[in-house]
Each structure stands twice: as C-alpha cells, then as structure tokens.
Amino acid sequence: MSGPLSGFRILEVGHMLAGPYCGMLLADLGAEVIKIETDDGDIARRLGQHLVGEHSVYFASLNRSKLSVTLDLADAAGRDAFQRLVASAHGLITNLRPRAIRKLGLTYDDLKACNPKLVCVALTGYGLEGPYAERPAYDYVIQAVTGIMEMTGEPGSAPAKAGYSAVDNSAGIMAALGLAAKLAEGKGGQIDVAMYDVMLSQLNYVAAAWLNAGARPQRYAHSAHPFIVPAQVFPTRDGWLMLFITHDDFWKSFCEEAGMQEWLSDARFATIEGRRENRAVVIDALTALLKTNTAANWVARLAPRGIVAEAVATLDHALASELATSRGMVVRLNGTDTRAVGNPIRSSGHRTEYGAPPRLGEHTGRVLGGGAK
C-alpha cells in the first residue's frame, strides 16, 4: 500500500466497529494493518443478513486492505508469536474491555519490554481506569449517558439516536488521531480513548452554554437551529428542503427571489433578531410558502444566489449523486465486486488503494512464517 503511513505496521486486536474502523482508516493511508483474530474470527464476520462474496457486508465495510492472522493470545505459543509481531510493529489498536486488555497483556506496560517505541491505543467505553471502566458500552448507550440522545428528536417525542453509529465512528477517528500524534512524537506509550469522552468533547458549544450560562439545550421542531431562523427542514410539494439562512443579506436575497419583499419591511421578519423572537410566526409563513413548489425547484432558484438550500436526500440518492461521483467517494475494492464508501482524506502525491477484506487467517503463514496459531 502507498500513502503517508506507508512503512508503518499496525496491529489490530478488535471487533465490530470502533477499533476496526480506526484500523481501516490507517490502512487506507498506507499503513500495513494486521488484524489479529481468534479461530472464531471477528464477530462482525457473522453480523447482518447481507453478503458480498464470502464476507458479510458489515465486515467488508470496516476491514478492507488489512491482513488477517489467527492467534490465540491466551495460549503461550500464540502469545510468543504475538510478541514477535509487536517487536516489528509501530502501533497496536484494541477495543476490548479493560479487563480483557489487561488479561491479554495489550497495554504499553505489558509490551514495552518487547518494543519500547510501540504506541498502544486502548479504545474503550469509559476509559482504562475509573468507576465505569468495566461497564459494557455500546454506541446507543454512550449516546444515552452523554445527553446526546435526550437532546435529539422532535419536541415531546421519545429520545432519539443518530441514524448511524456516530459514537463508534467518532471514537475510531479519535483513536487514529491519537495514534498518529504519538507516532509523530516518535515515542512509545499508551493512548487511552474513551467513547464517553469523545462524545462529551463533541458537545463543545452546547456544553459550554450550560457550563458558563446555565443554558439547557432544547429540542426544536424539524431539526431547527437554536438561534438562527430560518435554519431547519421544511416540507415542500414533493419532499423536504433544508434551508439555512445565516445573515440578513441572504435573507434579503431569499425574499427577493421568493417574491416576498413585504417581509423586508416587517419588523418580525426583517432582521435575524426579529426572526428569532418571532420564530413561530416566521416558520409558519415560510412553511406555507415553501409548500407551493418542489424541493428541486427551490434549490435551483436559491443556490445561484448563494443561499444554502438543499433537498433532503435518501441514502441511495446521496450515494448515486453527481457530488459523490465527483469526489470519488464510492469505490470498488480491488479484485472484488464489493463497493464501499471511500476514505475522505486526500493526500497529495498519493492515490488511495482499496484492497479486499481478508479471509479469516488468510495471512497467518505469510506474516508469521509458519509461527503458532
């Protein structure tokens, strides 16, 4: 593999999503990522009802371009083979529970004698230490305990989760960043990434408003912004439109295009302050207006004026869009019929290669040279 991380060897002892996603991002950037699996393999190999070739779609989407080595880390021979790999590695990613990480000897303190420059990343729910360390953690649970779920959804409805695995993916990205930072430092050590910490950190301005002003987050209908009006989804004749008008110059342009110049002389509508203070009136008037035409027509009229307006796409339309195609974001894994979403990082001087996901234990002999399973 070519890329800015070419020449780096990363070991991955993980399963499901967060750890494997972290490893895949690094593999996309050129690292040699060796996935260490038991004879049963990553549970993701059996997850979901859809197959592409011999792999579950779930597994294939998170494990491209990796090598698979089967080892029993609880066995003396497997442990010895693993330590030989550690001696030649630059990093280790694991997203097991803290108890399992320690039992299998996957911390920096356990492995520094084999390789003092090794960077060990522990990606857990609540950290390697602390009162919650051994609690099971899943994406859904972290969304619940950080307050994200409570602030998501329509007013008066049940708390709602994000439509995809926002916690697992975010944690995988943070783990990759932490590993890359430590590699750049040139020193070995332990990186401790907790999914809980990652999601609290992403609340940034929402958390700051509470910590410094006692402002509790509210839910607003139709995914509305808390203090910019209009900035939300609106129903149109044939679907939903996201309209996001951030300042009064764009509002003036919108009113001119929509033939609503009278709103520019109405104190309730004319300024961002007026619109915020009269949110219900403004939203009701806009809803009635936008329903008179299709989402596509509104976008065609407003986009040339620089007004942020986009039709809310379904997943299939987003993946087949001209934009996704122009960005090269839907890729085919080399030598397979498997399609996937590509890596978002573009690095000058390198073209990302997308290798096939590995069969279980496919590279054991090649990597270990006949070493123990």
C-alpha positions as CSV (number, residue, x, y, z in Angstrom):
1,M,0.0,0.0,0.0
2,S,1.2,3.5,-0.7
3,G,0.3,6.6,1.3
4,P,1.7,8.9,4.0
5,L,1.7,6.0,6.5
6,S,3.5,3.6,4.2
7,G,6.1,1.7,6.2
8,F,4.2,1.7,9.4
9,R,3.0,-1.6,10.8
10,I,-0.1,-1.5,13.0
11,L,-1.6,-4.4,14.9
12,E,-5.4,-4.5,15.5
13,V,-7.0,-6.6,18.2
14,G,-10.6,-5.6,17.9
15,H,-14.1,-6.4,16.8
16,M,-17.2,-4.9,15.4
17,L,-16.8,-1.2,14.6
18,A,-14.7,1.4,16.5
19,G,-11.4,-0.5,16.6
20,P,-11.7,-1.9,13.1
21,Y,-12.8,1.4,11.7
22,C,-9.7,3.0,13.2
23,G,-7.5,0.3,11.7
24,M,-9.2,0.7,8.3
25,L,-8.6,4.4,8.2
26,L,-4.9,3.8,8.8
27,A,-4.8,1.1,6.2
28,D,-6.3,3.5,3.7
29,L,-3.5,5.9,4.4
30,G,-0.9,3.3,3.6
31,A,-0.2,1.5,6.9
32,E,0.2,-2.3,7.0
33,V,-2.6,-3.2,9.3
34,I,-2.5,-6.8,10.7
35,K,-5.8,-7.9,12.2
36,I,-5.3,-10.4,15.0
37,E,-8.3,-12.8,15.3
38,T,-9.1,-15.9,17.2
39,D,-10.1,-19.0,15.3
40,D,-13.7,-17.9,15.5
41,G,-12.9,-14.5,14.0
42,D,-14.2,-11.0,14.5
43,I,-17.9,-11.3,15.3
44,A,-18.6,-8.8,12.5
45,R,-17.8,-11.6,10.0
46,R,-21.2,-13.1,11.0
47,L,-23.1,-9.9,11.6
48,G,-26.0,-8.8,9.4
49,Q,-28.1,-10.5,6.7
50,H,-26.3,-9.3,3.6
51,L,-23.3,-10.9,2.0
52,V,-20.9,-9.7,-0.7
53,G,-18.9,-12.5,-2.0
54,E,-17.8,-14.6,1.1
55,H,-18.0,-11.7,3.5
56,S,-20.8,-10.0,5.4
57,V,-21.3,-6.5,4.1
58,Y,-20.8,-5.2,7.7
59,F,-17.3,-6.8,8.0
60,A,-16.3,-5.8,4.4
61,S,-17.2,-2.2,5.1
62,L,-14.8,-2.0,8.0
63,N,-11.9,-4.3,7.2
64,R,-10.6,-3.6,3.7
65,S,-6.9,-3.6,2.9
66,K,-5.9,-5.5,6.1
67,L,-4.1,-8.7,6.7
68,S,-5.7,-11.4,8.9
69,V,-3.7,-13.5,11.3
70,T,-5.2,-16.0,13.6
71,L,-3.6,-16.3,17.1
72,D,-4.8,-17.4,20.5
73,L,-3.4,-14.7,22.7
74,A,-4.3,-16.7,25.8
75,D,-2.0,-19.5,24.7
76,A,1.7,-19.5,25.3
77,A,2.6,-20.2,21.7
78,G,0.2,-17.6,20.4
79,R,1.5,-15.1,22.9
80,D,5.0,-15.7,21.8
81,A,4.1,-15.2,18.2
82,F,2.2,-12.1,19.0
83,Q,5.2,-10.6,20.9
84,R,7.4,-11.3,17.8
85,L,4.9,-9.2,15.8
86,V,5.0,-6.5,18.5
87,A,8.7,-6.2,18.1
88,S,8.3,-5.2,14.5
89,A,5.2,-3.0,14.9
90,H,4.7,0.7,15.4
91,G,1.3,0.6,16.9
92,L,-1.4,-1.5,18.5
93,I,-5.2,-0.8,18.4
94,T,-7.6,-2.6,20.7
95,N,-11.2,-2.0,21.5
96,L,-11.7,-4.8,24.0
97,R,-13.0,-4.3,27.6
98,P,-10.3,-3.1,30.0
99,R,-10.3,-6.4,31.9
100,A,-9.7,-8.3,28.6
101,I,-7.0,-5.8,27.5
102,R,-5.1,-6.4,30.8
103,K,-5.7,-10.2,30.8
104,L,-4.3,-10.5,27.3
105,G,-1.4,-8.2,28.1
106,L,-2.2,-5.5,25.5
107,T,-1.1,-2.3,27.4
108,Y,2.1,-0.5,26.8
109,D,3.3,-1.5,30.3
110,D,2.8,-5.2,29.2
111,L,4.6,-4.8,25.9
112,K,7.3,-2.1,26.3
113,A,9.9,-4.7,27.0
114,C,9.3,-6.2,23.5
115,N,9.2,-2.8,21.8
116,P,9.7,0.5,23.8
117,K,8.6,2.6,20.8
118,L,5.3,0.8,20.4
119,V,2.2,3.0,20.6
120,C,-0.7,1.2,22.3
121,V,-4.2,2.5,21.8
122,A,-7.0,1.3,24.1
123,L,-10.4,2.3,22.7
124,T,-12.9,1.6,25.4
125,G,-16.3,2.8,26.6
126,Y,-15.3,4.7,29.7
127,G,-11.5,4.5,29.8
128,L,-8.9,2.1,31.1
129,E,-9.4,3.3,34.7
130,G,-12.3,4.7,36.7
131,P,-15.6,3.6,38.3
132,Y,-17.3,2.9,35.0
133,A,-14.3,1.2,33.3
134,E,-15.7,-2.3,33.2
135,R,-19.2,-1.4,32.3
136,P,-20.3,-2.6,28.9
137,A,-20.6,0.3,26.4
138,Y,-22.2,0.4,23.0
139,D,-22.9,3.3,20.6
140,Y,-26.6,3.5,21.8
141,V,-25.5,3.6,25.5
142,I,-23.0,6.3,25.1
143,Q,-25.5,8.5,23.2
144,A,-27.8,8.0,26.2
145,V,-25.4,8.7,29.0
146,T,-23.8,11.8,27.4
147,G,-27.1,13.6,26.9
148,I,-27.0,13.3,23.1
149,M,-30.0,11.1,22.9
150,E,-32.1,13.3,25.2
151,M,-31.5,16.4,23.1
152,T,-32.2,14.6,19.8
153,G,-35.7,14.2,18.2
154,E,-38.9,16.2,17.9
155,P,-40.1,18.1,20.9
156,G,-42.3,15.9,23.1
157,S,-41.2,12.7,21.4
158,A,-39.0,9.9,22.9
159,P,-35.3,10.5,22.9
160,A,-33.7,9.5,19.6
161,K,-30.4,8.2,18.5
162,A,-28.4,9.3,15.5
163,G,-29.3,7.4,12.3
164,Y,-25.9,5.8,12.1
165,S,-23.1,4.7,14.6
166,A,-21.9,8.2,15.4
167,V,-20.2,7.2,18.6
168,D,-18.2,4.2,17.3
169,N,-17.1,6.1,14.2
170,S,-16.1,9.2,16.1
171,A,-14.2,7.2,18.6
172,G,-12.4,5.3,15.8
173,I,-11.3,8.6,14.2
174,M,-10.1,10.0,17.6
175,A,-8.1,6.8,18.2
176,A,-6.5,7.1,14.8
177,L,-5.6,10.8,15.5
178,G,-4.1,9.8,18.9
179,L,-2.0,7.1,17.4
180,A,-0.8,9.3,14.6
181,A,0.1,12.1,17.1
182,K,2.1,9.7,19.2
183,L,3.9,8.2,16.1
184,A,4.8,11.8,15.1
185,E,6.3,12.3,18.6
186,G,8.5,9.3,18.0
187,K,8.0,7.8,21.4
188,G,6.1,4.7,22.6
189,G,3.4,4.9,25.1
190,Q,-0.3,4.4,26.0
191,I,-3.2,6.2,24.4
192,D,-6.4,6.0,26.3
193,V,-9.5,6.9,24.2
194,A,-12.9,6.6,25.9
195,M,-16.1,6.7,23.7
196,Y,-17.7,8.7,26.5
197,D,-15.0,11.3,26.5
198,V,-15.1,11.6,22.7
199,M,-18.8,12.4,22.6
200,L,-18.7,14.8,25.5
201,S,-15.9,16.6,23.6
202,Q,-18.1,16.9,20.5
203,L,-20.8,18.7,22.5
204,N,-18.3,21.7,22.7
205,Y,-20.5,24.8,22.3
206,V,-23.6,23.1,23.7
207,A,-21.8,22.0,26.8
208,A,-20.1,25.5,27.1
209,A,-23.5,27.2,27.1
210,W,-24.6,25.1,30.0
211,L,-21.3,25.3,31.9
212,N,-21.0,29.1,31.6
213,A,-24.5,30.3,31.2
214,G,-26.8,27.6,32.6
215,A,-28.5,27.2,29.2
216,R,-30.1,23.9,28.9
217,P,-30.3,22.5,25.3
218,Q,-33.8,22.4,23.8
219,R,-35.3,20.4,21.0
220,Y,-36.8,22.4,18.2
221,A,-39.2,21.0,15.6
222,H,-37.9,20.0,12.2
223,S,-34.2,20.0,13.4
224,A,-34.2,23.7,13.8
225,H,-31.1,25.7,14.9
226,P,-31.5,27.1,18.4
227,F,-30.8,30.7,17.5
228,I,-30.7,31.1,13.7
229,V,-34.1,31.4,11.9
230,P,-34.7,30.0,9.4
231,A,-32.3,27.1,9.7
232,Q,-34.2,23.8,9.6
233,V,-36.0,21.4,7.3
234,F,-39.3,22.4,5.6
235,P,-41.9,20.4,3.8
236,T,-42.2,21.2,0.1
237,R,-44.6,20.0,-2.6
238,D,-42.6,16.7,-3.0
239,G,-40.2,16.3,-0.1
240,W,-38.1,18.0,2.5
241,L,-35.9,21.1,2.0
242,M,-33.0,22.1,4.3
243,L,-32.9,25.9,4.3
244,F,-30.2,27.6,6.3
245,I,-30.0,31.4,6.2
246,T,-27.3,32.7,8.4
247,H,-27.5,36.5,8.0
248,D,-29.7,39.3,6.7
249,D,-28.1,39.8,3.3
250,F,-29.0,36.2,2.4
251,W,-32.5,36.7,3.9
252,K,-33.0,39.8,1.7
253,S,-31.9,37.8,-1.4
254,F,-34.3,35.0,-0.4
255,C,-37.2,37.4,-0.1
256,E,-36.5,38.9,-3.4
257,E,-36.3,35.5,-5.2
258,A,-39.5,34.3,-3.4
259,G,-41.4,37.5,-4.2
260,M,-41.9,38.3,-0.6
261,Q,-40.4,41.8,-0.4
262,E,-43.0,42.8,2.2
263,W,-41.1,40.7,4.7
264,L,-38.2,43.1,4.4
265,S,-40.3,45.9,6.0
266,D,-41.9,43.7,8.6
267,A,-40.0,44.0,11.9
268,R,-40.9,40.4,12.8
269,F,-39.2,39.2,9.6
270,A,-36.6,41.8,8.5
271,T,-33.7,41.0,10.9
272,I,-32.2,37.9,12.4
273,E,-33.1,39.2,15.9
274,G,-36.7,39.8,14.8
275,R,-37.0,36.3,13.2
276,R,-35.5,34.7,16.3
277,E,-38.0,36.5,18.6
278,N,-40.9,35.6,16.3
279,R,-39.8,32.1,15.4
280,A,-43.3,30.6,15.3
281,V,-44.8,33.3,13.0
282,V,-41.8,33.2,10.6
283,I,-41.7,29.4,10.4
284,D,-45.5,29.2,9.8
285,A,-45.2,31.7,6.9
286,L,-42.2,30.0,5.4
287,T,-43.8,26.6,5.6
288,A,-46.8,27.8,3.7
289,L,-44.6,29.5,1.1
290,L,-42.2,26.6,0.5
291,K,-45.0,24.1,0.1
292,T,-46.0,25.8,-3.1
293,N,-43.1,24.3,-5.1
294,T,-40.8,21.3,-5.2
295,A,-37.6,21.0,-3.3
296,A,-35.6,20.8,-6.5
297,N,-37.2,23.9,-7.8
298,W,-36.3,25.9,-4.7
299,V,-32.7,24.6,-4.8
300,A,-32.4,25.6,-8.5
301,R,-33.7,29.1,-7.7
302,L,-31.8,29.8,-4.4
303,A,-28.4,28.1,-5.0
304,P,-27.3,30.7,-7.7
305,R,-27.9,33.4,-5.1
306,G,-25.5,31.7,-2.7
307,I,-28.4,30.7,-0.3
308,V,-27.8,27.4,1.5
309,A,-30.7,25.2,0.4
310,E,-30.6,21.5,-0.4
311,A,-33.2,18.8,-0.8
312,V,-33.0,16.2,1.9
313,A,-31.7,13.1,0.1
314,T,-32.3,9.5,0.8
315,L,-29.2,7.3,1.2
316,D,-29.5,5.8,-2.3
317,H,-29.7,9.2,-3.9
318,A,-26.8,10.5,-1.9
319,L,-24.5,7.6,-3.0
320,A,-25.6,7.9,-6.6
321,S,-25.3,11.7,-6.7
322,E,-23.1,13.7,-9.0
323,L,-21.3,15.1,-5.9
324,A,-20.4,11.6,-4.6
325,T,-19.2,10.6,-8.0
326,S,-17.1,13.8,-8.5
327,R,-15.5,13.3,-5.1
328,G,-14.7,9.6,-5.9
329,M,-16.4,8.6,-2.6
330,V,-18.0,5.3,-3.9
331,V,-15.2,2.9,-4.6
332,R,-14.8,-0.7,-5.6
333,L,-12.4,-2.9,-3.6
334,N,-9.6,-4.2,-5.8
335,G,-10.2,-7.6,-7.3
336,T,-13.8,-7.8,-5.9
337,D,-17.3,-6.8,-6.7
338,T,-17.6,-5.1,-3.3
339,R,-18.5,-1.5,-3.3
340,A,-17.8,0.8,-0.3
341,V,-17.5,4.4,0.8
342,G,-14.0,5.7,0.3
343,N,-11.6,7.4,2.6
344,P,-12.3,11.2,2.9
345,I,-8.7,12.2,3.3
346,R,-6.9,13.3,0.1
347,S,-3.1,13.3,0.5
348,S,-1.1,15.0,-2.3
349,G,1.3,12.6,-4.1
350,H,-0.7,9.5,-3.2
351,R,-3.7,7.7,-4.6
352,T,-5.6,5.7,-2.1
353,E,-5.8,1.9,-2.9
354,Y,-8.6,-0.1,-1.6
355,G,-7.8,-3.7,-1.0
356,A,-10.1,-6.6,-0.4
357,P,-11.1,-7.5,3.1
358,P,-9.1,-10.6,4.3
359,R,-10.4,-14.1,4.8
360,L,-10.1,-15.3,8.3
361,G,-6.4,-16.2,8.9
362,E,-5.6,-15.6,5.3
363,H,-2.1,-14.2,6.0
364,T,-1.1,-16.2,9.1
365,G,1.6,-18.2,7.3
366,R,2.9,-15.2,5.4
367,V,3.1,-12.9,8.4
368,L,4.3,-15.4,11.0
369,G,6.4,-17.5,8.7
370,G,4.9,-20.7,9.9
371,G,4.5,-19.5,13.6
372,A,2.0,-20.8,16.0
373,K,-1.7,-20.2,15.6
